[in-house]
Amino acid sequence: MQTTRLSSLKATYYSRSAVVARVHESLVGQDCSKRVQEFFVSTLQKLECDASGLVLVQDSSVCVILESTSDQFTDLCSELRSFSVLTDVKVLATCDDNATRLMKSLYFKKLSIAKPVDDADEFQLAKDVVFNLVTLMRRFGAMPASTIKKTLAAPSNSDLMLMPSNDTVVFLAKHESLMSLDEFLDIYKAPISIELESERVWPIHPLFTY
């Protein structure tokens, strides 16, 4: 009889997360695409993270949709705090327990999409951005790698419609109501302390501390 270890049956689930940020004011007008790409490549290598997704760099903003494990994404957020090129980094969404990836590699694209932002609700706008990025990933995920590179080199109008404009990304990054890196890490990086009933002392305090 063949025996199988439980560890070999452990499935890997992926987190699909979207992040926006502004380029620091002192660097606006400069081409920061190379520095952004170098940061992600070196950081993901250091974290031993085989991430996939899209990094869209514009004149004064960066938008990222990333697939990795949830722990790897949390570690990446920790590293982003010390990346001086970007400021006002916001986590738009993160969805865990995805059984498969939509894309197999991480792709970078420098572009410039000029489209003003109407007086929109920031939460609805964030949802629209994430939905469009996931739609774009599904589209690219059905292509071979060589076709993805050609498509990103000269995006079609339908592809550009799914990519957020520079003004949209800046608008979202500036909004205090959206989750900052510190807020995200306070929730997902901090350890959870569980206290047993027998350990409680007066005065009474919550059983669960986050």
N, C-alpha and C positions, 0 to 999 in steps of 0.2 A: 504493500500500500504506500502510495506517495503522500508525504506530509508536506504541508505548506505553512510557513511561518506567518503569524498574523501581521508582522511588520511588512511582509511582502504584499499584503492585500490592502495596505493603507493607500487610500486615494489622495491625489493632490487636487486641491480646489484653488481656484484663482480669484483674486480680488480685482475688480475692474473699477478704476478710480480716475476722477477728473480733477485737475488742478489748474488754476489761473494765477497769473502774477503780472505785476508791472515791472518793466525795466527801471532800474534806479535812475532818478532824475539826472544825475551827473553823467549818465551814459546814453541818455536819449539822443538820437541822431547818429550814434556810432553803430557799427555792425557788430552786434554781440552774439550772432548766431554760432560762431566758432567756439566762443567761451561757454555758451550754453550746452552745445553738443559735447565739448570736452568734459564738462562737469558731469553730465549724465553718464557718459561712457565710463569715466574713471570711477565714479561713485558706485555704479552698478557692478563694475568689476570688483571693487573693494568689498561690496556686500555679497558677492558671488550670486548675483541676481540675474537670471536670464529673463529679463522683462521684454514685453512686446507692446506695440501701440504706436502712437504718433506724438511728436513734439513739434508744435507749430510756433515759429518765432516770427514776430512782426516788429515794426519800428520801435514800439514802446511797450510791448507785451509778449507774454509767452503763455501758451495753452497746451496742456498735456493730458492725454488720455492713456492710461497705463494699465497693463495686465501683469500681475505678479502675485505672489502669495501675500496674504494680509500683513504678515510680520515684515516682509520685505518692503512693502509700501510704507509701513510705519517707520521703519529704519530710514527709508529715503526721505521722508518728511523731516526727520531729525537732522539729516544732512543739509536739507534745503534751508534750514534756519541760519546756517552759517555761510550760505552762498550770497556774497555781497552784490552780485549783479542784479538780483531780483529782490523786490520788496512787495509788501501787501499780498503775500501769497495766501490764497484761499482754496480750501478743499470744497469743490462743488458737490461731489457725490462720491460714494464708495459702495460697491456692491460685492459682497463676499459670496463664497460657495458656488462659483461658476465652475462647472465640471470641465469645460474646455475653453481654450483661447479662441478669440476671433482672428487674431493675427499671430504670426510665428516669429516676427522680429520687430525691433524698434526702428522707426523711420523718422528722420528729421526733415523739416521743410521750412525754408525761409520764404516768406510771402508778404504781400501788402494788400489787405482788403479794406477799402475805405467805404464804410457804410455807417451813417449816423445812427445813434440809439434813440429811439423814441422814449417818451416817458412810460417806461415799462416797469412792471413789478419784477424786482430782482430775482425772486424765487422762481417765477414762471420763466424768466429769461434763462436762468441757470438750468432749469429742466430742459428747455428747448436746446440749449447748447450741448448738454450731455446726450440727449436723444439723437441729435444730428451727428455727433461724433461717433456714437455707437453704430449708427446707420452707415457712416463712412467706413468704419472698421469692418463691418460685415461685407461691404462692397469690395474693399481691398483684400479681405481674407479669402475671397474666392479666386483671387488672381495669383499667378506665380510671382516670385520675388522680382524677376526682371521686369514684368509688366507693372508692378507697383512702383518701381523706381521711375519708369518712363511716365507713368500717370502723374506722379508727384512732380516730375520735372516740368510737365505742361498740363496742369489740371484742367479738366473740362468745366464748363459753366455749371453743370449739375454737381460736380465735386466742390467747386468753390461756394456754391449755395449752402453746403453743409458745414463749411468752415466758418468759425466766428470772425467777425471783423475786429480790427485793432481796437476800435472804440468800444465794442461790446466787451472785450476782455478787460480793458482798463476800467470800464464801468463796474463790472462785477468785482474786480480786485479791490476797488476802492470802498465797496459796500461793507460797513461794519457788521451788518446783520448776517453776513455769510461767515461760515466757520473758518477761523484763522488757523495757522499751523499750531500755535500754542494751545488753542482750544481743542483741536483734534488730538494732539499728543497728550493733553491732560486726561482725555477720556480713554484713549486707546493704548497709550504707552505706559501710563501709571499702573502699578500693580494693584490688584484687588485684594483687600484685606477682609477675610471672612472670620467672624468671631462666633464662637460657640456659645450657646445659651448659658452653659455653666461658667463661662468666663466673664459674664457681665457683672459689673459692679455699679454701685450708686455713685453719681447720678446716672440714670438710664440714658444711653446713647444708641444711635442706629446700629442694627446688626451688621449692615453692609456699608463699608466705607469705600467710596470710589476716589 
